[in-house]
Amino acid sequence: MQNDAFLRALRRQPTPYTPVWLMRQAGRYLPEYNATRARAGSFMALAQDPDLACEVTLQPLERFPLDAAILFSDILTVPDAMGLGLSFAEGEGPRFARTTADEAAIAALAPPDLARLRYVFDAVATIKRALAGRVPLIGFAGSPFTLACYMIEGRGSDDDFAVVRRMAAARPDLLQRLVDVNARAVADYLNGQIRAGADAVMVFDTWGGLLSSGAYRRFSLAPMRAVLDGLAPAPDGRRVPTIVFTKGGGVWLEEIAGCGADAVGLDWTIDIAAARRRVGDRVALQGNLDPLVLTTDPQTVAREAEAVVRAAGPAPGHVFNLGHGIVPRTPPENVAALVETVHRVSRETRAAAAPPPRA
């Protein structure tokens, strides 16, 4: 690996600077991405073509000196492979043709045949060849609970997935069955990405933060722990580092840090210095700039990014990222300012913290 700073940071090993990558770093804020998506004809056509998925995965790395690539795909590929019929309508987001909102549908659910996800594994292998060891490649999946939210309601929600939360209270047995099936499916899916060459994997728990504490532990955190427990080493025997991210999960930070992941992603509502005090050096931390800062101007971006780097401190175990994904209206020049600032300021903080040379 020519640049292994990201992997070293996940393992809490010293790095010369803070590595940085961004959630949704390949996306609609880049004109070249929009051109490729238009050529593909639809989001699903783009995601299901390994060569095009590789093309858009590499696009941000051609613009910015990022320290990791992340597979271009979607968290909902797993329930789509279960037969729910995923589509993306322009301006409306994801939608399933079928749902798992009743007892019969949930009882019939099973982890998918991984052959239906071959296009994802082919994309991972294609990207790895194209990267040629330049930077690590991150694979990912949605958390069992977050997948369940879309599977039950069939689309995004305007009322914080009220149907799902009612099920958690009134029919916890049904929701338990659904997240258990999803946990097995997600573990299988991530193992497929690891076999194809992913250097690290991340579990996105976008909606776990909507739950009460007891429901979060049962329906979100425990299934994520089951996923992590089900991961196998890479084909060469390496243990692949893992990241978990619960948006809105700051109240459970200590418990998340104990779930078995190497790194915990933080959203922008958490003070990263306080987070480090709370979990010590048990895990690496990833985050946590508010994505909307990137929609301002380069000077503001640089100031706010520097504040995060300095709050995180020079000790090993910080990966710079946003507190959620890049929004489409982000100017690319602001991303350039962000990456430059993180690399420069983190080098400075490490130099200032280094002991003086011995006489």
Phi, psi and chi 1 to 4 in degrees:
 res  aa     phi    psi   chi1   chi2   chi3   chi4
   1 MET       -  121.4 -171.0   71.4   63.2      -
   2 GLN   -69.2  -35.6  -62.2  163.4   37.3      -
   3 ASN  -131.7  102.8  174.7   -2.1      -      -
   4 ASP  -110.1   19.7   67.2  -11.7      -      -
   5 ALA   -58.6  -39.1      -      -      -      -
   6 PHE   -62.6  -47.8  166.7   70.8      -      -
   7 LEU   -66.0  -38.3  -63.3  176.4      -      -
   8 ARG   -64.9  -40.1  -68.3  178.0   61.9   82.0
   9 ALA   -64.4  -40.2      -      -      -      -
  10 LEU   -60.8  -31.9  -69.1 -176.3      -      -
  11 ARG   -89.0    4.6  -62.5 -175.9  178.7  111.0
  12 ARG    62.8   36.7  -57.3 -178.1  -57.4  -73.0
  13 GLN   -99.7  155.0  -63.5  170.0  -13.0      -
  14 PRO   -60.5  142.7  -23.4   34.0      -      -
  15 THR  -134.1  152.3   57.8      -      -      -
  16 PRO   -71.2  -16.1   23.1  -32.5      -      -
  17 TYR  -158.9  171.4   59.5   87.4      -      -
  18 THR   -82.1  119.1  -61.5      -      -      -
  19 PRO   -70.7  152.7   24.6  -32.1      -      -
  20 VAL  -138.0  134.1   53.3      -      -      -
  21 TRP  -143.1  168.4   71.6  -83.6      -      -
  22 LEU  -132.5  132.7  -54.2  172.2      -      -
  23 MET   -60.9  132.6  -71.9 -175.2  -91.3      -
  24 ARG    62.5   35.2  -66.1 -162.3 -161.7  121.9
  25 GLN   -66.1  -22.6   65.2 -172.4   23.6      -
  26 ALA  -102.7  107.7      -      -      -      -
  27 GLY  -172.2 -165.4      -      -      -      -
  28 ARG   -69.7  -10.0  -71.5  178.3  -70.9  168.4
  29 TYR   -74.0  -14.7   75.4  103.8      -      -
  30 LEU   -98.6  124.4  -69.2  175.7      -      -
  31 PRO   -61.5  -33.4   14.9  -26.6      -      -
  32 GLU   -67.4  -33.7   54.9  -92.8   40.0      -
  33 TYR   -63.7  -46.2  166.8   86.0      -      -
  34 ASN   -60.7  -35.7  -66.9  -39.8      -      -
  35 ALA   -67.1  -42.5      -      -      -      -
  36 THR   -66.9  -41.0  -55.2      -      -      -
  37 ARG   -63.5  -40.6  177.7  167.1  172.0  169.1
  38 ALA   -62.3  -38.6      -      -      -      -
  39 ARG   -66.0  -35.8 -167.5  166.8   80.6 -113.0
  40 ALA   -70.6  -33.2      -      -      -      -
  41 GLY   101.6  -26.5      -      -      -      -
  42 SER  -165.3  164.2   70.2      -      -      -
  43 PHE   -61.4  -45.8  176.9   88.3      -      -
  44 MET   -65.0  -38.4  -71.6  -58.9  -69.0      -
  45 ALA   -63.6  -36.9      -      -      -      -
  46 LEU   -66.5  -48.4  175.7   56.6      -      -
  47 ALA   -67.0  -29.3      -      -      -      -
  48 GLN   -91.5    1.5  -68.4  176.4  -18.7      -
  49 ASP  -105.3  106.8 -175.7  -45.1      -      -
  50 PRO   -55.7  -35.8  -27.3   36.4      -      -
  51 ASP   -69.8  -41.9  -69.0  -33.4      -      -
  52 LEU   -70.4  -38.0  -66.9 -178.8      -      -
  53 ALA   -61.2  -38.7      -      -      -      -
  54 CYS   -64.0  -45.1  176.4      -      -      -
  55 GLU   -56.3  -48.5 -178.6  178.0  -41.7      -
  56 VAL   -76.2  -28.0  -64.9      -      -      -
  57 THR   -61.1  -38.7  -63.8      -      -      -
  58 LEU   -82.5  -17.7  -61.5 -177.9      -      -
  59 GLN   -55.7  -48.2  -76.0  170.2  -11.9      -
  60 PRO   -65.5  -27.4   20.0  -31.7      -      -
  61 LEU   -71.9  -24.4  -84.8   71.1      -      -
  62 GLU   -74.4  -26.9  -60.8  -53.2  -44.1      -
  63 ARG   -89.0  -40.1  -84.8 -172.6  179.3 -105.2
  64 PHE  -128.3  145.0  -43.4  114.4      -      -
  65 PRO   -79.8   61.2   29.8  -35.2      -      -
  66 LEU   -72.4  157.6  -65.5  156.3      -      -
  67 ASP  -101.2    3.3  -64.9  -70.1      -      -
  68 ALA  -159.2  151.5      -      -      -      -
  69 ALA  -103.6  150.4      -      -      -      -
  70 ILE  -124.4  132.6 -178.4  166.7      -      -
  71 LEU   -46.6  133.3  164.2   70.9      -      -
  72 PHE   -85.7  113.8 -179.9   80.9      -      -
  73 SER  -163.9 -156.5 -172.3      -      -      -
  74 ASP  -143.1  149.9 -168.5   83.6      -      -
  75 ILE   -66.4  -19.3   63.7  169.4      -      -
  76 LEU   -92.0    9.2  -60.9 -179.1      -      -
  77 THR   -62.4  -32.1   52.5      -      -      -
  78 VAL   -67.1  -54.1  169.8      -      -      -
  79 PRO   -63.7  -28.9   14.1  -25.8      -      -
  80 ASP   -60.6  -42.4 -179.5   52.8      -      -
  81 ALA   -68.6  -17.6      -      -      -      -
  82 MET   -79.6   -3.4  -67.2  176.6  174.8      -
  83 GLY    99.0   17.0      -      -      -      -
  84 LEU   -85.0  -12.1  -60.9 -168.7      -      -
  85 GLY    76.0   74.0      -      -      -      -
  86 LEU   -81.9  137.8  177.7   62.7      -      -
  87 SER  -145.6  161.9   62.7      -      -      -
  88 PHE  -126.4  115.2  -73.4   81.1      -      -
  89 ALA   -92.3  136.3      -      -      -      -
  90 GLU   -57.3  124.4 -165.3   63.6   37.8      -
  91 GLY    81.4   -3.7      -      -      -      -
  92 GLU  -115.7  -15.4  -66.9 -176.1   11.3      -
  93 GLY    82.1 -167.8      -      -      -      -
  94 PRO   -73.6  152.1   27.7  -34.9      -      -
  95 ARG  -149.0  138.7 -178.2 -173.2  -64.6  -89.7
  96 PHE  -103.2  139.7  -75.6  118.7      -      -
  97 ALA   -71.2  -29.9      -      -      -      -
  98 ARG  -128.7  153.9  -70.0  163.6  -68.0  -76.4
  99 THR  -122.0  169.7   64.5      -      -      -
 100 THR  -119.5   61.3   55.0      -      -      -
 101 ALA  -100.8   -0.5      -      -      -      -
 102 ASP  -132.7  171.3   58.3   48.0      -      -
 103 GLU   -61.1  -42.5 -166.0  156.0   -2.4      -
 104 ALA   -64.8  -44.1      -      -      -      -
 105 ALA   -65.7  -39.6      -      -      -      -
 106 ILE   -70.4  -38.8  -68.4  173.7      -      -
 107 ALA   -63.1  -31.7      -      -      -      -
 108 ALA   -83.8   -7.2      -      -      -      -
 109 LEU   -74.0  144.3 -159.3   64.3      -      -
 110 ALA  -148.7  155.1      -      -      -      -
 111 PRO   -56.0  146.8  -25.2   35.1      -      -
 112 PRO   -77.7  159.4   30.7  -36.6      -      -
 113 ASP   -66.9  121.2  179.7   -9.3      -      -
 114 LEU   -62.2  -17.5  -70.0 -177.3      -      -
 115 ALA   -61.3  -27.5      -      -      -      -
 116 ARG   -73.5  -11.8  -59.0 -168.1   64.6  179.1
 117 LEU  -111.5   16.3  -67.7  160.5      -      -
 118 ARG   -56.8  -35.1  172.2   53.1   53.0 -167.5
 119 TYR   -61.2  -32.3   66.2   91.8      -      -
 120 VAL   -69.4  -46.9  176.7      -      -      -
 121 PHE   -65.5  -35.8  -51.1  140.1      -      -
 122 ASP   -65.4  -36.4  -71.8  -13.9      -      -
 123 ALA   -65.5  -43.0      -      -      -      -
 124 VAL   -57.7  -48.3  170.5      -      -      -
 125 ALA   -63.5  -39.5      -      -      -      -
 126 THR   -65.0  -43.3  -59.5      -      -      -
 127 ILE   -64.8  -42.5  -63.6  162.9      -      -
 128 LYS   -59.3  -42.5  -83.0  -72.0  -70.4 -174.8
 129 ARG   -63.6  -42.0  -73.2 -166.6  -63.3  -88.7
 130 ALA   -68.1  -35.4      -      -      -      -
 131 LEU   -68.1  -33.5  -76.0  170.6      -      -
 132 ALA    50.7   40.8      -      -      -      -
 133 GLY    79.6    9.9      -      -      -      -
 134 ARG   -62.8  -52.7  176.7  177.2  169.4 -172.8
 135 VAL  -144.3  164.2  -66.3      -      -      -
 136 PRO   -69.1  158.9  -15.8   29.1      -      -
 137 LEU  -112.4  128.4  174.3   62.0      -      -
 138 ILE   -97.0  127.1  -54.9  166.4      -      -
 139 GLY   -96.9  165.9      -      -      -      -
 140 PHE  -159.3  167.3   71.3   92.3      -      -
 141 ALA  -154.1  160.1      -      -      -      -
 142 GLY   -76.4  153.4      -      -      -      -
 143 SER   -70.2  156.5   73.9      -      -      -
 144 PRO   -54.9  -38.8  -30.7   37.9      -      -
 145 PHE   -72.0  -43.7  174.7   74.6      -      -
 146 THR   -61.4  -40.9  -70.7      -      -      -
 147 LEU   -60.7  -41.8  -61.8 -174.9      -      -
 148 ALA   -59.6  -36.7      -      -      -      -
 149 CYS   -57.0  -48.7  -71.8      -      -      -
 150 TYR   -71.7  -34.8  -68.2   99.3      -      -
 151 MET   -67.5  -35.4  -65.7  164.8   72.4      -
 152 ILE   -77.1  -44.6  -69.3  167.7      -      -
 153 GLU   -95.3  -13.8  -58.6 -153.6   12.0      -
 154 GLY    83.8   -4.5      -      -      -      -
 155 ARG  -172.7 -178.4   57.1 -177.3  -62.6  177.3
 156 GLY   -63.9  166.7      -      -      -      -
 157 SER  -122.8  142.0  173.9      -      -      -
 158 ASP   -93.8   -6.0  -65.9  -32.7      -      -
 159 ASP  -129.6   38.6   57.7    1.9      -      -
 160 ASP    55.1   43.7  -71.0  -22.7      -      -
 161 PHE    51.7   54.9  -68.0  100.0      -      -
 162 ALA   -62.3  -36.1      -      -      -      -
 163 VAL   -62.1  -41.8  173.8      -      -      -
 164 VAL   -66.0  -43.7  179.8      -      -      -
 165 ARG   -68.5  -33.1  -72.4  154.4   57.4 -150.1
 166 ARG   -65.9  -39.4  -75.7 -162.8  -64.4  -90.5
 167 MET   -63.6  -39.0 -177.4 -176.7  -71.7      -
 168 ALA   -58.7  -34.0      -      -      -      -
 169 ALA   -85.9  -45.9      -      -      -      -
 170 ALA   -88.0  -34.8      -      -      -      -
 171 ARG  -133.5   63.3  -69.6  -62.1  -52.7  -89.1
 172 PRO   -59.5  -26.4   21.7  -33.7      -      -
 173 ASP   -63.3  -38.0   57.2  -45.9      -      -
 174 LEU   -68.8  -46.5  -67.9 -175.1      -      -
 175 LEU   -64.4  -36.7 -173.3   55.2      -      -
 176 GLN   -61.5  -44.8 -173.7   70.4   60.8      -
 177 ARG   -59.4  -42.4  155.7   76.1  179.8  163.5
 178 LEU   -67.1  -46.4 -179.7   49.6      -      -
 179 VAL   -70.6  -28.6  -63.0      -      -      -
 180 ASP   -65.6  -44.2  -74.0  -11.4      -      -
 181 VAL   -62.4  -43.1  171.6      -      -      -
 182 ASN   -63.3  -37.3  -75.6  -10.2      -      -
 183 ALA   -62.5  -41.8      -      -      -      -
 184 ARG   -65.8  -40.4  -64.4 -163.9  -61.4  -86.6
 185 ALA   -65.8  -43.0      -      -      -      -
 186 VAL   -66.6  -40.9  168.9      -      -      -
 187 ALA   -62.1  -44.5      -      -      -      -
 188 ASP   -60.1  -42.9  -69.7  -14.6      -      -
 189 TYR   -64.1  -46.4 -178.7   52.0      -      -
 190 LEU   -67.3  -36.1  -69.3  177.6      -      -
 191 ASN   -62.5  -36.7  -81.5  -32.7      -      -
 192 GLY   -62.7  -39.4      -      -      -      -
 193 GLN   -67.6  -38.6  -65.7 -177.5   39.9      -
 194 ILE   -63.8  -43.9  -69.4  168.6      -      -
 195 ARG   -62.0  -32.5  -74.3 -168.2  -63.6  -88.7
 196 ALA   -78.8  -13.3      -      -      -      -
 197 GLY   128.7    3.5      -      -      -      -
 198 ALA   -60.4  134.9      -      -      -      -
 199 ASP   -89.6  -20.6  -61.6  -64.9      -      -
 200 ALA  -153.8  157.6      -      -      -      -
 201 VAL  -133.6  149.2  -67.5      -      -      -
 202 MET  -129.9  140.4  179.9  165.8  173.0      -
 203 VAL  -108.5  119.7  179.0      -      -      -
 204 PHE   -94.9  111.9  -74.8   88.9      -      -
 205 ASP  -107.0   75.3 -174.7   36.1      -      -
 206 THR   -66.0  -33.3  -50.0      -      -      -
 207 TRP  -114.1    3.9  -58.7  118.8      -      -
 208 GLY   -60.1  -30.7      -      -      -      -
 209 GLY   -66.5   -8.3      -      -      -      -
 210 LEU   -79.5  -14.8  -62.6  175.4      -      -
 211 LEU   -85.8  157.6  -68.3  167.4      -      -
 212 SER   -67.3  166.0   66.8      -      -      -
 213 SER   -59.6  -47.2  -72.5      -      -      -
 214 GLY   -63.5  -42.4      -      -      -      -
 215 ALA   -67.5  -36.5      -      -      -      -
 216 TYR   -61.9  -46.2  174.4   75.4      -      -
 217 ARG   -62.0  -38.9  -65.3 -176.8 -177.2  101.2
 218 ARG   -79.7  -47.2  177.2  175.3  178.8 -179.7
 219 PHE   -98.5  -14.2  -60.5  119.9      -      -
 220 SER  -118.3  -57.5 -175.8      -      -      -
 221 LEU   -69.1  -46.4 -174.0   58.0      -      -
 222 ALA   -61.4  -44.1      -      -      -      -
 223 PRO   -63.7  -35.0  -24.1   34.4      -      -
 224 MET   -65.8  -38.4  -74.0 -165.0  -69.8      -
 225 ARG   -62.2  -39.3 -174.7  178.9  -67.7  113.2
 226 ALA   -63.4  -38.7      -      -      -      -
 227 VAL   -60.3  -49.3  168.8      -      -      -
 228 LEU   -62.5  -39.3  -64.0  172.6      -      -
 229 ASP   -64.5  -24.8  -71.6  -15.9      -      -
 230 GLY   -90.4    2.0      -      -      -      -
 231 LEU   -81.7  141.0  -63.5 -176.3      -      -
 232 ALA  -102.5  161.7      -      -      -      -
 233 PRO   -65.7  164.9  -16.9   29.2      -      -
 234 ALA   -65.6  162.6      -      -      -      -
 235 PRO   -54.4  -27.9  -27.6   35.5      -      -
 236 ASP   -89.9    6.9   62.4    1.8      -      -
 237 GLY    94.8   -8.5      -      -      -      -
 238 ARG   -65.2  143.3  -72.1  177.8  -60.6  111.2
 239 ARG   -85.3  122.4 -165.2 -175.6   69.8   80.5
 240 VAL   -83.6  125.9  171.7      -      -      -
 241 PRO   -62.9  151.4  -16.6   28.1      -      -
 242 THR  -127.9  148.5   54.5      -      -      -
 243 ILE  -129.4  137.6  -49.5  164.4      -      -
 244 VAL  -120.7  146.1  -65.0      -      -      -
 245 PHE  -141.9  113.7  170.0   65.2      -      -
 246 THR  -107.5  111.7  -65.6      -      -      -
 247 LYS   -67.7  127.9 -175.9  171.8  177.9  -74.6
 248 GLY    80.0   17.4      -      -      -      -
 249 GLY   -99.0   14.6      -      -      -      -
 250 GLY   -58.6  -32.7      -      -      -      -
 251 VAL   -64.8  -24.6   66.9      -      -      -
 252 TRP  -105.8   22.0  -54.1  -63.1      -      -
 253 LEU   -54.2  -46.9  176.6   59.8      -      -
 254 GLU   -62.0  -39.7  -69.0   86.4  -10.3      -
 255 GLU   -69.0  -39.5  -66.6  173.0   82.0      -
 256 ILE   -63.1  -40.6  -62.3  170.7      -      -
 257 ALA   -63.6  -19.7      -      -      -      -
 258 GLY   -97.3   10.1      -      -      -      -
 259 CYS   -82.1  -10.4   75.9      -      -      -
 260 GLY   111.0   -3.8      -      -      -      -
 261 ALA   -79.1  155.3      -      -      -      -
 262 ASP   -78.2  -28.0  -65.2  -78.1      -      -
 263 ALA  -141.8  148.8      -      -      -      -
 264 VAL  -117.6  123.7  176.1      -      -      -
 265 GLY   -79.4  140.4      -      -      -      -
 266 LEU  -115.4  137.5  -53.2  175.6      -      -
 267 ASP   -83.0  179.2   68.5   22.1      -      -
 268 TRP   -78.4   -4.8   64.6   91.4      -      -
 269 THR   -83.4   -5.7   64.6      -      -      -
 270 ILE  -103.9  135.2  -53.9  174.2      -      -
 271 ASP   -75.4  119.3 -179.6  -83.5      -      -
 272 ILE   -69.8  -29.6 -164.3  167.2      -      -
 273 ALA   -67.1  -42.5      -      -      -      -
 274 ALA   -65.0  -37.6      -      -      -      -
 275 ALA   -61.3  -41.4      -      -      -      -
 276 ARG   -64.3  -40.2  177.5   54.4   72.3 -160.0
 277 ARG   -63.5  -35.7  -70.1 -167.3  -65.1  -90.0
 278 ARG   -71.1  -37.1  -72.5  169.1   61.3 -176.7
 279 VAL  -108.7   -6.0  -58.4      -      -      -
 280 GLY    61.2 -139.7      -      -      -      -
 281 ASP  -105.0   23.5   61.8   -1.9      -      -
 282 ARG   -66.3  -34.9  -73.8 -170.3  -70.0  157.4
 283 VAL  -140.6  159.5  -68.5      -      -      -
 284 ALA   -75.6  156.3      -      -      -      -
 285 LEU  -116.9  141.4  -64.2  177.1      -      -
 286 GLN  -124.1  128.6  179.4  173.8  -82.0      -
 287 GLY   146.5 -166.4      -      -      -      -
 288 ASN  -155.4   47.5   65.8  -28.0      -      -
 289 LEU   -70.9  138.6 -173.9   71.8      -      -
 290 ASP   -61.2  124.3 -175.4  -19.7      -      -
 291 PRO   -57.2  -27.7  -19.8   28.9      -      -
 292 LEU   -70.1  -20.1  -71.2 -177.5      -      -
 293 VAL   -58.2  -34.6  170.3      -      -      -
 294 LEU   -69.1   -8.7  -80.2  178.6      -      -
 295 THR   -95.0    7.7   66.1      -      -      -
 296 THR   -92.2 -103.6   59.3      -      -      -
 297 ASP  -148.1  161.3   57.5   79.9      -      -
 298 PRO   -58.4  -35.4  -27.2   36.0      -      -
 299 GLN   -67.1  -43.2  -66.6   74.7   27.5      -
 300 THR   -66.0  -42.3  -59.3      -      -      -
 301 VAL   -57.8  -47.1  169.0      -      -      -
 302 ALA   -62.2  -43.0      -      -      -      -
 303 ARG   -62.8  -46.7 -176.6 -175.5   70.0 -119.1
 304 GLU   -71.1  -36.5  -64.5  -60.9  -47.8      -
 305 ALA   -65.4  -41.6      -      -      -      -
 306 GLU   -60.4  -38.9  178.2  172.4   -7.8      -
 307 ALA   -62.1  -39.8      -      -      -      -
 308 VAL   -66.6  -45.2  172.2      -      -      -
 309 VAL   -59.9  -44.9  170.8      -      -      -
 310 ARG   -69.8  -35.8  -66.0 -166.7 -179.2  -79.1
 311 ALA   -66.1  -36.8      -      -      -      -
 312 ALA   -68.9  -29.1      -      -      -      -
 313 GLY    82.1  169.6      -      -      -      -
 314 PRO   -85.1   -6.5   31.2  -34.7      -      -
 315 ALA   -64.2  152.2      -      -      -      -
 316 PRO   -61.9  151.7  -20.7   32.0      -      -
 317 GLY   106.8   30.4      -      -      -      -
 318 HIS  -125.8  128.0  178.4 -143.1      -      -
 319 VAL  -112.3  121.3  174.1      -      -      -
 320 PHE   -77.0  135.5 -166.8   99.7      -      -
 321 ASN  -156.6 -179.3 -150.9  -50.3      -      -
 322 LEU   -88.6  167.2  -54.9  179.1      -      -
 323 GLY   -79.9   -7.8      -      -      -      -
 324 HIS  -167.0 -166.0 -156.2 -128.8      -      -
 325 GLY   -77.3  155.6      -      -      -      -
 326 ILE   -56.8  136.4  -67.6 -179.9      -      -
 327 VAL   -89.5  151.6  -60.9      -      -      -
 328 PRO   -60.0  -27.9  -27.0   35.5      -      -
 329 ARG   -85.1   12.3   63.0 -179.7 -178.6  -84.7
 330 THR   -69.8  125.3  -62.6      -      -      -
 331 PRO   -70.8  131.3  -16.7   30.8      -      -
 332 PRO   -56.3  -33.1  -28.7   37.4      -      -
 333 GLU   -64.4  -25.1   57.3  -92.1   26.3      -
 334 ASN   -71.7  -34.3  -72.4   -2.0      -      -
 335 VAL   -65.7  -40.4  176.3      -      -      -
 336 ALA   -60.0  -42.8      -      -      -      -
 337 ALA   -63.8  -38.3      -      -      -      -
 338 LEU   -62.4  -52.0  172.2   73.0      -      -
 339 VAL   -63.1  -43.3  176.8      -      -      -
 340 GLU   -60.7  -43.0 -172.5  -80.7  -30.5      -
 341 THR   -65.6  -46.0  -60.4      -      -      -
 342 VAL   -59.7  -46.9  170.9      -      -      -
 343 HIS   -64.8  -45.9  -75.4  164.5      -      -
 344 ARG   -67.5  -50.6  173.5  175.8   49.7   80.0
 345 VAL   -66.5  -38.6  173.3      -      -      -
 346 SER   -67.8  -35.5   61.2      -      -      -
 347 ARG   -61.8  -41.6  -73.2 -176.2 -173.7  -82.5
 348 GLU   -64.1  -43.0  -67.8  170.7   -1.8      -
 349 THR   -66.7  -35.7   59.6      -      -      -
 350 ARG   -68.7  -40.7  -79.0  160.2  173.8   72.5
 351 ALA   -63.3  -40.3      -      -      -      -
 352 ALA   -68.2  -30.1      -      -      -      -
 353 ALA   -86.3  -12.0      -      -      -      -
 354 ALA   -68.2  142.9      -      -      -      -
 355 PRO   -66.5  149.9   23.4  -32.7      -      -
 356 PRO   -65.9  151.7   23.8  -33.6      -      -
 357 PRO   -62.1  145.3   22.0  -32.2      -      -
 358 ARG   -73.8  143.1  -60.7  177.5   65.8  177.4
 359 ALA   -70.1      -      -      -      -      -
